[in-house]
Amino acid sequence: MTEFTQNELQMIADLLDQCADRLGNDGCNDSWLPDTDENWELIQQMQRRNSKDPRDWDTRKDVTNERGLFIPNFMTPAYFAHKIRELLKIREMNEPEIQGNANTTADQRGRRGRLR
């Protein structure tokens, strides 16, 4: 499977941020996930990224009802945009000679200019 280029990942992150901004302006921000431990962990990560203040973090009981686990819909794309940008930072740190060299060969980049 072909990997995303740095530019493609940046575009995805930008689009996710735009999506989060638009969803944040919706009249209703309800989004529900199945009540699983994995989804609860994901919600906790999203809440901690959204606010560093523990008073802003919900308990599982606060967000759970018969529909599942509640999360404001704008937090999901914002969280994934953040994760993509973290991935981009890691890639840049691991491949500085390829990222910063204008003379990078096609073989180093792989097919169609994609970084390996």
FENQUIHU-V421930 format. One record per run of one state. SS is the DSSP state (2 for helix, 1 for strand, 0 for the rest). FROM is the first residue (numbers start at 0). TO is the last residue. If there is no record, write none. Layout:
ss | from | to
SS | FROM | TO
SS | FROM | TO
This chain:
ss | from | to
0 | 0 | 4
2 | 5 | 23
0 | 24 | 28
1 | 29 | 32
0 | 33 | 35
2 | 36 | 49
0 | 50 | 52
2 | 53 | 55
0 | 56 | 58
2 | 59 | 62
1 | 63 | 64
0 | 65 | 66
1 | 67 | 71
2 | 72 | 93
0 | 94 | 94
2 | 95 | 98
0 | 99 | 104
2 | 105 | 108
0 | 109 | 109
2 | 110 | 112
0 | 113 | 115
